Amino acid sequence: MDRDTTVSENPTTDANAARGTTAPDEVARFAAIADAWWDPDGDFRPLHRLNPTRIAFVRNVLTDHFGRDPQSVKPLAGVEVLDIGCGGGLVAEPVTRLGAQVTAIDAEDRSVRIADEHARQMDLDITYRHAAPEDLVGEERSFDVVLALEVVEHVADLDAFFAAGARLMRPHGALVAATLNRTAKSLALAKVGAEYILRWLPPGTHDWRKFVKPSELGAVMRRHGFAIKELAGMTYNPLSDQWSLSDDLSVNYLAFAARDTGPL
């Protein structure tokens, strides 16, 4: 298949790095380890292990929302998806394989270039952009689905982030977010344990103070016209080295949201 993928540089991204939704310190952290995106045993190993569980949730909630068969070969065929904070493309690629038309953006340009090159190697048609969500708002873009997986806890302004997300989502669209709860358990496991004891992540990857409680996520979403329809925890089993969906929201969790149309 001939790919018509362009990595687009937004000339305002660097100039605007200190405002809007982009946190320059967070961008710098990921720039330092960008070469490891597609190494399943490297700095992003936790995301590689977590990915099947995340993608299964995305597939199931979106096929239900759009009335599709989740077992079909390409259940998201024709659905236009925006992947915010795409990194190296770990989410954009499997979502594309589900049939979606994916535009993926990130504030870190090396990650975008690595993602685009990997997609070319996999013969996948994905539009990658070095951009922030507010850049696409300025272009009056809109999508059926907005994905924000493992990015919410890294943005500079949570309210501005979801304000942009709301403007980028079509009236009958959906949003899926994955983030970390701000609890004593997440401090022990996702911060101290993962970064300093197990060394799953480089020290400093996360700022526990920026973790987001489900109640806080729900409140900011409501301010911008979203209603959370489903929440699910993600739990790690060290014996099997596998992640699974659970009712435990105390550390990692996923949220599916749609426009709040009020009671029927």
C-alpha positions as CSV (number, residue, x, y, z in Angstrom):
1,M,0.0,0.0,0.0
2,D,1.3,3.5,-0.8
3,R,1.3,5.7,2.2
4,D,0.6,9.4,2.0
5,T,1.7,10.2,5.5
6,T,3.3,13.6,6.3
7,V,4.9,14.6,9.6
8,S,3.7,18.2,9.8
9,E,5.7,20.8,11.7
10,N,3.6,23.5,13.3
11,P,5.8,26.7,13.4
12,T,4.0,27.9,16.5
13,T,4.7,24.9,18.6
14,D,8.1,25.8,19.9
15,A,7.2,29.5,20.4
16,N,4.1,28.5,22.5
17,A,5.9,25.7,24.5
18,A,5.5,27.6,27.8
19,R,1.8,28.2,27.5
20,G,-1.4,26.3,26.7
21,T,-1.5,22.6,27.4
22,T,2.2,21.8,26.8
23,A,4.6,21.5,29.8
24,P,8.2,22.0,28.6
25,D,9.7,20.0,31.4
26,E,7.5,17.0,30.6
27,V,8.4,17.3,26.9
28,A,12.1,17.3,27.8
29,R,11.8,14.1,29.8
30,F,10.3,12.2,27.0
31,A,12.7,13.7,24.5
32,A,15.6,12.2,26.5
33,I,14.3,8.6,26.0
34,A,12.5,8.9,22.7
35,D,14.8,6.4,21.0
36,A,13.4,3.7,23.3
37,W,9.7,3.9,22.2
38,W,9.7,0.6,20.2
39,D,12.0,-1.4,22.5
40,P,9.7,-3.7,24.4
41,D,12.3,-4.2,27.1
42,G,13.4,-0.5,27.3
43,D,12.2,2.6,29.1
44,F,8.7,2.1,27.8
45,R,8.4,-1.5,28.7
46,P,5.4,-0.8,31.1
47,L,3.4,0.7,28.2
48,H,4.2,-2.2,25.9
49,R,2.9,-4.6,28.6
50,L,-0.1,-2.3,29.4
51,N,-1.1,-1.8,25.7
52,P,-3.2,-4.9,25.0
53,T,-5.5,-4.0,28.0
54,R,-5.7,-0.4,26.9
55,I,-6.5,-1.2,23.3
56,A,-9.1,-3.8,24.3
57,F,-10.9,-1.2,26.4
58,V,-10.8,1.3,23.6
59,R,-12.1,-1.2,21.1
60,N,-15.0,-2.3,23.3
61,V,-16.3,1.1,24.4
62,L,-16.0,2.6,20.9
63,T,-17.6,-0.3,19.1
64,D,-20.5,-0.1,21.7
65,H,-20.8,3.6,21.3
66,F,-20.8,3.5,17.5
67,G,-22.9,0.3,17.2
68,R,-20.1,-1.8,15.7
69,D,-19.2,-5.5,16.0
70,P,-16.1,-5.6,18.2
71,Q,-15.2,-9.0,16.7
72,S,-15.2,-7.8,13.1
73,V,-11.8,-7.4,11.2
74,K,-11.9,-3.6,11.2
75,P,-14.6,-2.6,13.7
76,L,-13.6,1.1,13.6
77,A,-13.6,1.4,9.8
78,G,-14.4,5.0,8.9
79,V,-14.1,6.4,12.4
80,E,-11.8,9.5,12.6
81,V,-9.6,9.4,15.7
82,L,-7.3,12.0,17.2
83,D,-4.6,10.5,19.5
84,I,-3.2,13.2,21.7
85,G,0.2,12.7,23.2
86,C,0.9,9.9,20.8
87,G,4.5,9.4,21.7
88,G,6.1,6.8,19.5
89,G,2.7,5.5,18.2
90,L,2.1,2.7,20.6
91,V,-1.7,3.5,20.5
92,A,-2.0,5.0,17.1
93,E,-0.8,1.8,15.3
94,P,-3.2,-0.8,16.9
95,V,-6.1,1.7,16.6
96,T,-5.3,2.1,12.9
97,R,-5.3,-1.7,12.5
98,L,-8.8,-1.7,13.9
99,G,-9.8,0.4,10.8
100,A,-9.8,3.9,12.2
101,Q,-8.4,6.9,10.3
102,V,-5.9,8.2,12.9
103,T,-4.3,11.6,13.3
104,A,-1.7,11.5,16.1
105,I,-0.1,14.5,17.7
106,D,2.6,15.1,20.3
107,A,4.5,18.1,21.6
108,E,7.9,16.2,21.4
109,D,9.1,16.2,17.8
110,R,11.6,13.3,18.0
111,S,8.9,11.0,19.2
112,V,6.7,12.0,16.3
113,R,9.4,11.3,13.8
114,I,10.1,7.9,15.4
115,A,6.4,7.1,15.3
116,D,6.1,8.1,11.6
117,E,9.2,6.0,10.6
118,H,7.9,3.0,12.5
119,A,4.4,3.3,10.8
120,R,6.1,3.4,7.4
121,Q,8.0,0.2,8.3
122,M,4.7,-1.4,9.3
123,D,3.0,0.0,6.1
124,L,0.4,1.8,8.2
125,D,-1.3,5.0,7.0
126,I,-1.2,7.4,10.0
127,T,-1.0,11.2,9.9
128,Y,1.5,12.3,12.5
129,R,1.8,15.9,13.6
130,H,4.2,17.8,15.9
131,A,1.5,19.8,17.5
132,A,-0.6,20.6,20.6
133,P,-4.4,20.1,20.7
134,E,-5.0,23.8,20.7
135,D,-3.1,24.0,17.4
136,L,-5.7,21.8,15.8
137,V,-8.5,23.8,17.4
138,G,-7.1,26.8,15.6
139,E,-7.4,24.9,12.4
140,E,-11.1,24.1,13.2
141,R,-10.4,20.3,13.0
142,S,-12.9,17.8,14.4
143,F,-12.9,14.1,15.1
144,D,-15.3,11.3,16.0
145,V,-13.0,10.2,18.9
146,V,-10.3,11.8,21.0
147,L,-7.8,9.6,22.8
148,A,-5.7,10.8,25.7
149,L,-4.0,7.7,27.1
150,E,-1.3,8.3,29.7
151,V,-1.1,12.0,28.8
152,V,-3.5,13.7,31.3
153,E,-1.0,13.5,34.1
154,H,1.6,15.3,32.0
155,V,-0.2,18.4,30.7
156,A,0.4,21.9,31.9
157,D,-3.3,22.9,32.3
158,L,-5.9,20.2,32.7
159,D,-8.8,22.5,32.2
160,A,-7.3,23.9,28.9
161,F,-6.6,20.4,27.8
162,F,-10.2,19.3,28.0
163,A,-11.5,22.6,26.7
164,A,-9.5,21.8,23.5
165,G,-10.6,18.2,23.5
166,A,-14.2,19.3,23.7
167,R,-13.8,21.6,20.7
168,L,-12.0,18.8,18.7
169,M,-14.8,16.2,19.3
170,R,-17.8,16.0,17.1
171,P,-21.3,16.2,18.6
172,H,-21.9,12.4,18.8
173,G,-18.2,11.6,19.4
174,A,-16.4,10.0,22.3
175,L,-13.3,10.5,24.4
176,V,-11.2,7.8,26.1
177,A,-8.6,8.8,28.8
178,A,-6.2,6.7,30.8
179,T,-4.3,8.2,33.7
180,L,-3.2,7.6,37.3
181,N,-5.2,8.2,40.5
182,R,-3.6,10.4,43.2
183,T,-3.6,8.0,46.1
184,A,-1.2,6.7,48.7
185,K,-1.2,3.4,46.8
186,S,-0.3,5.1,43.5
187,L,2.5,7.0,45.2
188,A,4.0,3.8,46.6
189,L,3.5,1.7,43.4
190,A,3.4,4.0,40.4
191,K,6.0,6.5,41.6
192,V,8.3,5.1,44.2
193,G,8.0,1.5,43.2
194,A,8.0,1.8,39.4
195,E,10.7,4.5,39.2
196,Y,13.1,4.0,42.1
197,I,12.7,0.3,43.2
198,L,11.7,-1.7,40.2
199,R,13.3,0.8,37.7
200,W,10.4,0.2,35.3
201,L,10.6,3.9,34.4
202,P,13.3,6.5,34.5
203,P,13.3,8.4,37.8
204,G,11.3,11.6,37.4
205,T,8.9,10.3,34.8
206,H,5.9,11.2,36.9
207,D,5.0,14.0,39.3
208,W,2.6,12.4,41.8
209,R,1.1,15.8,42.5
210,K,-0.2,15.8,38.9
211,F,-2.0,12.5,39.2
212,V,-5.8,12.9,38.7
213,K,-8.5,11.5,40.9
214,P,-11.6,10.1,39.1
215,S,-13.7,12.7,40.8
216,E,-11.4,15.5,39.5
217,L,-11.4,14.1,36.0
218,G,-15.2,13.9,36.1
219,A,-15.5,17.5,37.3
220,V,-13.3,19.0,34.6
221,M,-15.0,16.9,31.9
222,R,-18.4,18.1,33.0
223,R,-17.3,21.7,32.8
224,H,-16.6,21.1,29.1
225,G,-19.8,19.1,28.3
226,F,-18.5,15.5,28.8
227,A,-20.1,12.8,30.9
228,I,-18.1,9.8,32.0
229,K,-20.0,6.7,31.0
230,E,-17.6,4.0,32.2
231,L,-14.6,3.7,34.5
232,A,-12.2,0.7,34.7
233,G,-9.1,0.1,36.7
234,M,-6.0,-1.6,35.3
235,T,-4.3,-4.0,37.6
236,Y,-0.9,-5.6,37.3
237,N,-0.2,-9.3,38.2
238,P,3.5,-9.7,38.9
239,L,3.3,-13.5,38.7
240,S,2.0,-13.5,35.1
241,D,3.6,-10.1,34.1
242,Q,0.2,-9.2,32.7
243,W,-2.3,-6.3,33.1
244,S,-6.1,-6.8,33.2
245,L,-9.2,-4.6,33.7
246,S,-10.5,-4.5,37.2
247,D,-12.8,-2.5,39.6
248,D,-9.7,-1.2,41.4
249,L,-9.3,2.5,40.4
250,S,-6.7,3.3,43.0
251,V,-3.7,3.4,40.7
252,N,-4.1,3.1,36.9
253,Y,-7.6,3.7,35.4
254,L,-9.4,4.3,32.1
255,A,-12.4,6.6,31.5
256,F,-14.8,6.5,28.6
257,A,-16.8,9.8,28.1
258,A,-19.3,11.2,25.6
259,R,-21.2,14.4,25.3
260,D,-23.4,15.0,28.3
261,T,-26.9,15.2,26.8
262,G,-28.6,15.0,30.2
263,P,-31.3,12.5,31.3
264,L,-33.4,10.8,28.6
